[in-house]
Amino acid sequence: MDNFLHSLSATLHVTAPVFIIVFLGIIFRRINWLDEHFVKVASALVFRVTLPTLVFLNISKTDLRESLDPGVIIYACTATLISFFFLIWMARKIIQDKTDHGVFIQGSFRGNQGVIGMALVANQFGAPGMPLASILLGSLIIIYNILSVIALSMSLPGRADAGWKPVLKEILKNPLILSVVAAIPVSLLKIELPAVVLKTGEYFSGVTLPLALLCIGASLSLKALRASSLASWSATLMKLLILPVIMTLGAIALGWTGQTLGILFLYFASPTAAGSFVMVKAMGGNDKLAANIVALTTAASTLTITLGVFLLHWQGLV
């Protein structure tokens, strides 16, 4: 009983603050404390400035030679790639409309690690967990963008030979990827940044997660939840249950426990990224289905992630 209560307390410490802020965002939007313009501007600020600053500081202040395990990065990227091919097969089996295959596939594997995942890692492991989380985030952003374009191009009429230049440009100018690339030499060469730069960066990075979580809540569409279809429910099941369970069990089988296993689980179990909706809309796909998947996975992840963290604590794996 004591172990159960301890595990429950540890779980709520990790997940409750994150999802409370998301739900506050929903409430603030409903009572008009936040509006669409604020969400748009604040989300852009997080993506372009504060989150890249957070990632840069986490990596640059860490000795990567000692703390980075390349095997973790390889495993996460390989697991994502395998899940992508599995989802192609599943889409052909369960999604009748071929033009929705790519939306289903992307919604099932593309997680919101940049906000939800990072916030959960920060709550669970604090500063020691952030360097690995940041490097992993940069790696997954690249593979997510590439696989998303492939998935959507395969299923959308007239898109088979399009989309590569925009996605390559997006990867090369992505602020999160650029922050990882800039931080690695600073860490490896042990460059000491001026105190005023560090302090300014800490101010920026400090507002990242609460602001981003409020924006997620404020942009969550209750109408989209009510309009959910079989395809969106299937993608939600894949994103929050089937794939995280398989990937986490694989990590356990490879011998990872503690902080590494916890970060992998929190990343694998994160809800679908809002960026998936943006890409679907830009490529002329079923943006309503994409919005439904984002809304459903974000809402349902409050339960699935909490349950997953609880089980890992209860079994002494984290």
ChimeraX attribute file (.defattr): number of C-alpha atoms within 10 A of each C-alpha:
attribute: neighborCount
match mode: 1-to-1
recipient: residues
	/A:1	6
	/A:2	7
	/A:3	12
	/A:4	14
	/A:5	11
	/A:6	13
	/A:7	20
	/A:8	18
	/A:9	13
	/A:10	16
	/A:11	22
	/A:12	15
	/A:13	15
	/A:14	21
	/A:15	24
	/A:16	15
	/A:17	14
	/A:18	23
	/A:19	23
	/A:20	15
	/A:21	20
	/A:22	27
	/A:23	18
	/A:24	17
	/A:25	25
	/A:26	22
	/A:27	16
	/A:28	17
	/A:29	20
	/A:30	12
	/A:31	9
	/A:32	11
	/A:33	11
	/A:34	18
	/A:35	15
	/A:36	13
	/A:37	9
	/A:38	13
	/A:39	21
	/A:40	12
	/A:41	11
	/A:42	18
	/A:43	20
	/A:44	13
	/A:45	15
	/A:46	23
	/A:47	18
	/A:48	14
	/A:49	18
	/A:50	27
	/A:51	26
	/A:52	25
	/A:53	26
	/A:54	25
	/A:55	27
	/A:56	27
	/A:57	24
	/A:58	23
	/A:59	26
	/A:60	24
	/A:61	19
	/A:62	22
	/A:63	16
	/A:64	18
	/A:65	9
	/A:66	7
	/A:67	12
	/A:68	15
	/A:69	12
	/A:70	11
	/A:71	9
	/A:72	18
	/A:73	20
	/A:74	13
	/A:75	16
	/A:76	18
	/A:77	18
	/A:78	13
	/A:79	18
	/A:80	21
	/A:81	16
	/A:82	10
	/A:83	19
	/A:84	21
	/A:85	14
	/A:86	13
	/A:87	23
	/A:88	17
	/A:89	13
	/A:90	16
	/A:91	22
	/A:92	12
	/A:93	9
	/A:94	12
	/A:95	15
	/A:96	11
	/A:97	11
	/A:98	14
	/A:99	17
	/A:100	21
	/A:101	27
	/A:102	27
	/A:103	31
	/A:104	28
	/A:105	26
	/A:106	31
	/A:107	33
	/A:108	28
	/A:109	29
	/A:110	26
	/A:111	29
	/A:112	23
	/A:113	26
	/A:114	25
	/A:115	23
	/A:116	28
	/A:117	23
	/A:118	24
	/A:119	24
	/A:120	26
	/A:121	27
	/A:122	19
	/A:123	16
	/A:124	21
	/A:125	17
	/A:126	11
	/A:127	12
	/A:128	14
	/A:129	20
	/A:130	22
	/A:131	23
	/A:132	24
	/A:133	25
	/A:134	26
	/A:135	25
	/A:136	23
	/A:137	22
	/A:138	22
	/A:139	17
	/A:140	22
	/A:141	19
	/A:142	19
	/A:143	16
	/A:144	20
	/A:145	19
	/A:146	16
	/A:147	20
	/A:148	23
	/A:149	22
	/A:150	19
	/A:151	22
	/A:152	26
	/A:153	21
	/A:154	18
	/A:155	18
	/A:156	20
	/A:157	12
	/A:158	9
	/A:159	15
	/A:160	15
	/A:161	9
	/A:162	13
	/A:163	16
	/A:164	14
	/A:165	9
	/A:166	11
	/A:167	17
	/A:168	14
	/A:169	10
	/A:170	14
	/A:171	18
	/A:172	12
	/A:173	11
	/A:174	17
	/A:175	20
	/A:176	28
	/A:177	24
	/A:178	16
	/A:179	23
	/A:180	24
	/A:181	15
	/A:182	14
	/A:183	22
	/A:184	19
	/A:185	14
	/A:186	19
	/A:187	20
	/A:188	15
	/A:189	10
	/A:190	14
	/A:191	12
	/A:192	11
	/A:193	12
	/A:194	8
	/A:195	9
	/A:196	9
	/A:197	9
	/A:198	15
	/A:199	11
	/A:200	12
	/A:201	18
	/A:202	15
	/A:203	13
	/A:204	17
	/A:205	21
	/A:206	15
	/A:207	14
	/A:208	23
	/A:209	23
	/A:210	17
	/A:211	20
	/A:212	27
	/A:213	23
	/A:214	26
	/A:215	28
	/A:216	25
	/A:217	24
	/A:218	25
	/A:219	20
	/A:220	23
	/A:221	17
	/A:222	13
	/A:223	11
	/A:224	18
	/A:225	18
	/A:226	11
	/A:227	13
	/A:228	17
	/A:229	14
	/A:230	11
	/A:231	23
	/A:232	26
	/A:233	16
	/A:234	18
	/A:235	29
	/A:236	27
	/A:237	16
	/A:238	23
	/A:239	27
	/A:240	26
	/A:241	17
	/A:242	14
	/A:243	21
	/A:244	23
	/A:245	17
	/A:246	14
	/A:247	20
	/A:248	21
	/A:249	15
	/A:250	14
	/A:251	21
	/A:252	13
	/A:253	10
	/A:254	10
	/A:255	9
	/A:256	18
	/A:257	17
	/A:258	13
	/A:259	17
	/A:260	17
	/A:261	20
	/A:262	25
	/A:263	26
	/A:264	25
	/A:265	23
	/A:266	26
	/A:267	25
	/A:268	28
	/A:269	31
	/A:270	28
	/A:271	32
	/A:272	30
	/A:273	26
	/A:274	21
	/A:275	16
	/A:276	24
	/A:277	23
	/A:278	13
	/A:279	20
	/A:280	24
	/A:281	15
	/A:282	11
	/A:283	16
	/A:284	12
	/A:285	22
	/A:286	18
	/A:287	19
	/A:288	17
	/A:289	23
	/A:290	30
	/A:291	27
	/A:292	28
	/A:293	34
	/A:294	29
	/A:295	28
	/A:296	24
	/A:297	28
	/A:298	25
	/A:299	19
	/A:300	14
	/A:301	23
	/A:302	18
	/A:303	13
	/A:304	18
	/A:305	24
	/A:306	19
	/A:307	16
	/A:308	22
	/A:309	24
	/A:310	23
	/A:311	17
	/A:312	18
	/A:313	21
	/A:314	18
	/A:315	11
	/A:316	12
	/A:317	15
	/A:318	19
